[in-house]
Amino acid sequence: MKLLSVLLASLSTVSSVSALSSNSEGSPQDISDVICTGRPRSTCAVELDVPHGCEETDSICPIVFFLHGSGGTNRWFKNTSGVHSAGYIGVYPNGEGGWSTGPKSSDTCQWDDFQCTTDPDEGDFIASIIQEVRDRGANGNIYAIGNSNGAALAHRLASNANSSLPIKGIVAKVTQLLKSPERSGPGTLNYNQPSSVRGSHRVSVLSIMGTEDGLIPYEGGSSSVFGGNDNFQLMSAMESMNTWAIHNGCSGEYEMSSHVSDQGDLTATKYTYGSCPSDVIVEHYAMNGAGHNAGGASIDGEKIDYVIAYDFIQRLENGSSGPTSPVASPVASPTSTLCFNDPAWSGKFNSAHTCEYIAENPSQRCGWENIDGVKASEACKYACDEFCSTSVNSPSASPSTTNDDDACRDNDRKFELLNGKKKTCKWVSKKNTSKRCAKKIDVDSTVSDLCPVTCQDPKNPTCTPTDYVGKFEMPNGRERSCNYPLQNNGAKIEKRCGKYAIRANCPVTCEEYL
């Protein structure tokens, strides 16, 4: 009898530990020990964010995985996901400087060594998290929202959707499916395209991509993120969408509609695929003229993160393909009165001579022409017209208000301490950061007010970094935008993000190099 009592007490303890419990907003539960033990992951971490109302046994609240990009972390999601307001369960896994969806310099095995046990197995990692939340009583549909490298993982998970990865839908921002190879990385959940032959489940897809993305080309092909490995090739955005439409049993035909955005040329084209099964949605937004930060855009006045993303999820939960709330009527493209850098224009002798290049020396270059005889002075208004004050340029410029004084970016210039010494946020970051952040710049302010990104606690961030919109001035007087590090498929991103003024103004683009 005594042994039975001990056994029952033990089972009760296990049950109470693993039961689904809620937490307050901003304080997710750390389930890293359960998931990470024994895995080849030096920065492994998993947070589970359960709102009140989703903690009951056999909860059917939707479960949403938030997948950060390359060089990013999971540290922001607890403050930005909004799952408590939406009534969703949030899962915030942390990758190893990103996700192993392609060749990485940190890999110890070849990309086609599927038996490798020393590199991260992303499919098994996510599947184990799903099993853990299921064991705790979370039985809702599974979704994934990813940006850039996180979107690549979302596509990978969806391509391997099965009983271990029961993915219902993904929101993939600024990355499409790989065209090749068929498989890559450790494990068995490592296929890069969906396949009915393998028995891949149907997965709804909402895709957002910038048509002038300098890092992940809209038209597909290679990318600098693959480190020169030609085995890795991207589908074009539309080929990727067609692949998903056909796999999901849609007709492959789509309807187009025009919308307003706050990036690129301020327009977006939506492709809605028809004749899909009733439980499937396949949609794509082409952010015209926008670049690799298109995932942070607004469409018809609604942010992708997370109004549009959550609308997509809610439509799937409701079993409806139509919007759950009114969507703004299509609006005509912006008029030519706006200052405009044509993202497609380049000089006739060199395709690298874009409007960004013209802007480096406008007095000498604005008279240059493209192969059609269009002068830079006409195509690159923002670069060449001294009276322009608003840029509509790919991808960085839009008439938005993200450059206000409260934006989460470090000061990009020297500032003076209360003792008269001049310093920069770079100095703050080198050593004794917490002590330096507390130094006074005046009676009421400290260095942390000027260096919010450097000074905030990465485990408990107080603000979400944002890139500067438009152009900013470098110490040498030249003007740059956050598109500059991404030019030429990001071939010089590390070098350019190494410049402090660029790193400070573009904390999202340069996150890996902060």
Secondary structure, DSSP 8 states (H G I E B T S, - for coil): -HHHHHHHHHHHHHHHHHS-----TT--EE-HHHHHTTSS-TT-EEEEE--TTS-STTB---EEEEE--TT--STTHHHHS-HHHHT-EEEEEE-SSS--SS--TT-SS-TT-TT-SSS--HHHHHHHHHHHHHHTTB-S-EEEEEETHHHHHHHHHHHT-SSSS-EEEEEEES---EEE-SB-SSSSS-BSS--TTTT----EEEEEEETT-SSS-TT-B--GGGTT-TT-EE--HHHHHHHHHHHTT--S-EEEEEEEBSSTTSEEEEEEE-S--TT--EEEEEEET--TTGGG-EETTEEIIIIIHHHHHHHHHHT-SS-SS----------TTSEEB-TT---TT-TT--HHHHHHSHHHHTT-B-TT--BHHHHBHHHH-TT---EE-TTT--S-STTSTTSS----S-EE-TTS-EE-HHHHHHS-HHHHHTSBSSSS-BHHHH-HHHHS-TTS-SS------S-EE-TTS-EE-TTGGGHHHHTTHHHHHTSHHHHHH-TTTTGGG-
